[in-house]
């Protein structure tokens, strides 16, 4: 097994990590974050589980990271992503883990956001020799496939020289996440066609590295049992078609499992055998954080109603200190990620070795 320096991975190290996941039959949790509390909790959970991890931001998460008070929302989405990236670059090595740093769903209106972040990585590469991110997602699954693939080709031509990857989506992940997606989707669009995956492989693999979120019934959020029908065999069939046409090794596509929250564990395990190297998780971790904070508030109601107990004069400063209740959210967030690392068979699989200095500024 290859070993990598702890910190944000990119270029050949990124490919090495992806290959290790696929060869080892495990996947990394890809966790959406919104601020330092969730970023730090992800890194703590990865270190605790001796695993590497994917940290990713949606456009809304990046905007929140910069601060909802910024008047220019586009600038906030860019600068928030850049700020979060610098935070991870600085600390990941000290947690002793490898991190794939990624941005999540970016549909057609958000193409300029992705382009602006690529520009930031280009500038950082010139100055410090490293890109800010490992990869970006371009989600044009709601558009026709020619536009989807031609735009993906165009951006990958900018990403490849930086040692960065692109993630694309074919088929549509149901539900909605930070304004991207919809619950009103024809059922057949939730299932990717293997021929489309073949076309993506033939066009993008010649340019640089790409990963594919191929929909097999995935839906953002959590739903009652039976409302979502996952069909991992679609991934198997797509891999088999490419292997047959191009005489590749087994599972030539690097696949991403979207809508991991609430998914059946048996379906997750099956998907791992078909070349899935990471699974997105957001809804479950959001709820876990909220549950941790909520339980704490319920147990310390007076501290959130008055600074000093009106009956006996007891001061509640230690109870309402944000560090107290935010930590409870982090702890429950970490507990949920413990489960994800276990389900994805990633526990104990980290490739990270001794820390290395990382230039980010």
HUUR-V979758 format. One record per residue. N is the residue number from 0. SS is DSSP state (H for helix, E for strand, - for the rest). PSI is psi in radians with two decimals (999 if undefined). OMEGA is omega in radians with two decimals (999 if undefined). Layout:
# HUUR-V979758
N;SS;PSI;OMEGA  N;SS;PSI;OMEGA
This chain:
# HUUR-V979758
0;-;2.27;3.11  1;-;2.59;3.07  2;-;2.60;-3.09  3;E;2.66;3.02  4;E;2.43;3.09  5;E;2.58;-3.14  6;E;-2.94;3.12  7;E;2.25;-3.12  8;-;2.61;3.10  9;-;2.98;3.10  10;H;-2.36;-3.09  11;H;-0.56;3.10  12;H;-0.67;3.08  13;H;-0.83;-3.14  14;H;-0.66;3.11  15;H;-0.74;-3.14  16;H;-0.75;3.12  17;H;-0.78;-3.14  18;H;-0.68;3.12  19;H;-0.70;3.10  20;H;-0.87;-3.08  21;H;-0.78;-3.14  22;H;-0.58;-3.12  23;H;-0.07;3.12  24;-;0.53;3.10  25;-;2.96;3.12  26;-;2.80;-3.14  27;E;2.42;2.98  28;E;2.33;3.06  29;E;1.86;-2.89  30;E;2.19;3.08  31;E;2.38;-3.09  32;-;2.81;-3.09  33;-;-0.16;-3.10  34;-;-3.06;-3.08  35;H;-0.56;3.13  36;H;-0.82;-3.11  37;H;-0.63;3.08  38;H;-0.84;-3.13  39;H;-0.64;3.12  40;H;-0.67;3.10  41;H;-0.81;-3.12  42;H;-0.67;3.10  43;H;-0.75;3.14  44;H;-0.72;3.13  45;H;-0.79;3.12  46;H;-0.74;3.13  47;H;-0.69;-3.10  48;-;0.07;-3.14  49;-;0.86;-3.12  50;-;2.77;2.95  51;-;3.04;-2.97  52;E;2.83;3.03  53;E;2.17;3.04  54;E;2.21;-3.06  55;E;2.65;3.12  56;E;2.38;2.90  57;-;3.01;3.11  58;H;-0.66;3.12  59;H;-0.66;3.09  60;H;-0.70;3.11  61;H;-0.73;3.12  62;H;-0.71;3.13  63;H;-0.63;3.14  64;H;-0.70;3.13  65;H;-0.48;-3.12  66;-;2.15;-3.12  67;-;-0.22;-3.14  68;-;-0.16;3.10  69;-;2.27;-3.06  70;-;-0.64;-3.12  71;-;1.78;-3.05  72;H;-0.59;3.12  73;H;-0.80;3.11  74;H;-0.66;3.12  75;H;-0.69;3.14  76;H;-0.62;3.12  77;H;-0.93;-3.07  78;H;-0.57;3.08  79;H;-0.74;3.11  80;H;-0.73;3.13  81;H;-0.77;-3.14  82;H;-0.77;3.11  83;H;-0.71;3.13  84;H;-0.76;-3.14  85;H;-0.66;3.10  86;H;-0.80;-3.12  87;H;-0.74;3.10  88;H;-0.72;-3.08  89;H;-0.68;-2.97  90;H;-0.46;-3.02  91;H;-0.70;-3.13  92;H;-0.58;-3.10  93;H;-0.37;3.01  94;H;-0.21;3.08  95;-;0.62;-3.11  96;-;2.78;2.98  97;E;2.35;-3.11  98;E;2.23;2.89  99;E;2.07;-3.09  100;E;2.14;-2.87  101;E;2.68;2.94  102;E;2.47;-2.99  103;-;-2.94;-3.03  104;-;2.09;3.00  105;-;1.86;-3.12  106;-;-2.96;-3.03  107;H;-0.83;3.13  108;H;-0.31;-3.09  109;H;0.13;3.07  110;H;-0.76;3.10  111;H;-0.56;3.09  112;H;-0.81;3.12  113;H;-0.75;-3.13  114;H;-0.69;3.14  115;H;-0.65;3.11  116;H;-0.61;3.06  117;H;-0.72;3.10  118;H;-0.72;3.11  119;H;-0.71;3.12  120;H;-0.64;3.09  121;H;-0.76;-3.14  122;H;-0.70;3.14  123;H;-0.59;3.10  124;H;-0.75;3.13  125;H;-0.67;-3.05  126;H;-0.73;-2.99  127;H;-0.09;3.09  128;-;0.18;3.11  129;-;2.55;3.00  130;-;2.84;3.13  131;-;-0.62;-3.09  132;-;2.82;3.02  133;-;-0.62;-3.04  134;E;2.85;3.04  135;E;2.64;3.06  136;E;2.35;3.00  137;E;1.88;-3.07  138;-;1.59;3.10  139;-;0.55;-3.08  140;-;-0.38;3.13  141;-;-0.18;3.13  142;-;3.00;3.13  143;-;2.71;-2.98  144;H;-0.52;3.14  145;H;-0.77;3.09  146;H;-0.74;3.12  147;H;-0.92;-3.04  148;H;-0.60;-3.14  149;H;-0.71;3.08  150;H;-0.66;3.10  151;H;-0.70;3.08  152;H;-0.79;-3.09  153;H;-0.80;-3.12  154;H;-0.59;3.13  155;H;-0.52;3.09  156;H;-0.44;3.04  157;H;-0.59;-3.07  158;H;-0.70;-3.03  159;H;-0.77;3.13  160;H;-0.32;3.12  161;H;-0.06;-3.05  162;-;0.41;-3.13  163;-;2.77;-3.11  164;E;2.83;3.03  165;E;2.49;3.00  166;E;2.33;3.09  167;E;2.90;3.08  168;E;2.35;3.03  169;E;2.36;-2.92  170;-;2.97;-3.02  171;-;2.26;2.99  172;-;2.18;-3.10  173;E;3.02;-3.13  174;E;-2.99;-3.07  175;E;2.46;3.12  176;E;2.01;3.14  177;-;0.79;3.04  178;-;-0.03;3.12  179;E;2.12;3.13  180;E;-3.13;-3.09  181;E;2.67;3.05  182;-;-0.24;-3.10  183;-;1.41;-3.09  184;-;2.35;3.06  185;-;2.38;-3.04  186;H;-0.63;-3.08  187;H;-0.41;-3.14  188;H;-0.22;3.11  189;H;-0.06;-3.10  190;E;2.00;-3.08  191;-;2.52;3.09  192;-;2.30;3.14  193;H;-0.58;3.14  194;H;-0.58;3.09  195;H;-0.66;3.09  196;H;-0.68;3.10  197;H;-0.78;3.14  198;H;-0.72;3.11  199;H;-0.75;3.14  200;H;-0.79;-3.08  201;H;-0.56;-3.09  202;H;-0.66;-3.00  203;H;-0.58;-3.07  204;-;-0.33;3.12  205;-;-0.28;-3.06  206;-;-0.81;-3.09  207;-;-2.90;-3.10  208;-;2.41;3.04  209;E;2.68;2.99  210;E;2.80;-3.00  211;E;2.16;2.96  212;E;1.63;3.14  213;E;2.11;-3.05  214;-;2.31;3.06  215;E;0.71;-3.14  216;-;0.15;-3.07  217;-;2.53;3.10  218;E;2.34;3.04  219;-;2.52;3.12  220;-;-3.01;3.12  221;-;2.53;-3.05  222;-;2.88;3.10  223;-;2.55;3.10  224;-;2.36;3.13  225;-;-0.30;-3.13  226;-;-0.41;-3.13  227;-;2.19;3.13  228;-;1.80;3.10  229;-;2.37;-3.14  230;-;1.38;-3.10  231;-;-0.33;3.13  232;H;-0.37;3.06  233;H;-0.69;3.10  234;H;-0.76;3.14  235;H;-0.80;-3.10  236;H;-0.63;3.13  237;H;-0.76;3.10  238;H;-0.75;-3.10  239;H;-0.66;-3.13  240;H;-0.79;-3.14  241;H;-0.72;3.12  242;H;-0.70;-3.14  243;H;-0.77;-3.07  244;H;-0.58;-3.00  245;H;0.14;3.08  246;-;0.81;-3.13  247;-;2.93;2.94  248;-;2.99;-3.13  249;-;2.51;3.10  250;-;1.10;-3.10  251;-;-0.47;3.14  252;-;2.46;2.99  253;-;1.86;-2.95  254;E;2.60;3.13  255;E;2.33;3.13  256;E;1.88;3.08  257;-;2.80;3.10  258;-;0.75;-3.07  259;-;-0.44;-3.12  260;-;2.26;3.07  261;-;0.06;-3.11  262;-;2.63;3.11  263;-;2.34;-3.08  264;H;-0.60;3.12  265;H;-0.65;3.12  266;H;-0.64;3.08  267;H;-0.83;-3.12  268;H;-0.69;3.12  269;H;-0.74;-3.12  270;H;-0.57;3.14  271;H;-0.52;-3.12  272;-;-0.17;-3.09  273;-;0.32;3.04  274;-;0.28;3.04  275;E;2.17;-3.13  276;E;-0.14;3.03  277;E;2.69;3.13  278;E;2.24;-3.13  279;E;2.43;3.07  280;E;2.24;-3.11  281;-;-1.00;-3.06  282;H;-0.80;-3.10  283;H;-0.66;3.14  284;H;-0.59;3.03  285;H;-0.83;-3.12  286;H;-0.71;-3.14  287;H;-0.78;3.13  288;H;-0.82;-3.13  289;H;-0.67;-3.13  290;H;-0.72;3.12  291;H;-0.78;3.12  292;H;-0.76;-3.11  293;H;-0.74;3.12  294;H;-0.68;3.14  295;H;-0.77;-3.14  296;H;-0.74;3.14  297;H;-0.60;-3.12  298;H;-0.21;-3.11  299;-;0.85;-3.01  300;H;-0.79;-3.08  301;H;-0.61;-3.11  302;H;-0.35;3.14  303;H;0.15;3.10  304;-;-0.48;-3.13  305;-;2.60;-3.13  306;-;-0.59;-3.12  307;E;2.36;3.14  308;-;2.16;-3.08  309;-;-0.29;-3.10  310;-;-0.81;-3.06  311;-;0.03;3.08  312;-;0.21;3.12  313;-;2.18;3.08  314;E;2.49;-3.09  315;-;0.32;-3.04  316;H;-0.75;-3.11  317;H;-0.50;-3.11  318;H;-0.68;-3.10  319;H;-0.06;3.01  320;-;2.14;-3.11  321;H;-0.52;3.13  322;H;-0.47;-3.14  323;H;-0.92;-3.05  324;H;-0.50;3.04  325;H;-0.62;3.10  326;H;-0.62;3.09  327;H;-0.65;3.06  328;H;-0.77;3.12  329;H;-0.76;-3.09  330;H;-0.73;3.13  331;H;-0.62;3.05  332;H;-0.81;-3.13  333;H;-0.71;3.11  334;H;-0.72;3.13  335;H;-0.61;3.11  336;H;-0.54;3.03  337;H;-0.77;3.14  338;H;-0.73;-3.12  339;H;-0.77;3.11  340;H;-0.70;-3.14  341;H;-0.84;-3.11  342;H;-0.62;-3.10  343;-;0.06;3.10  344;-;0.52;-3.09  345;-;-0.23;-3.09  346;-;2.25;3.11  347;-;0.16;-3.03  348;-;0.12;-3.05  349;-;2.45;3.06  350;-;-0.03;-2.99  351;E;2.43;3.01  352;E;-2.68;-3.04  353;E;2.64;-3.11  354;E;2.71;3.11  355;-;2.58;3.12  356;-;2.34;-3.12  357;-;2.24;3.09  358;-;2.23;3.13  359;-;-0.26;-3.03  360;-;999;999
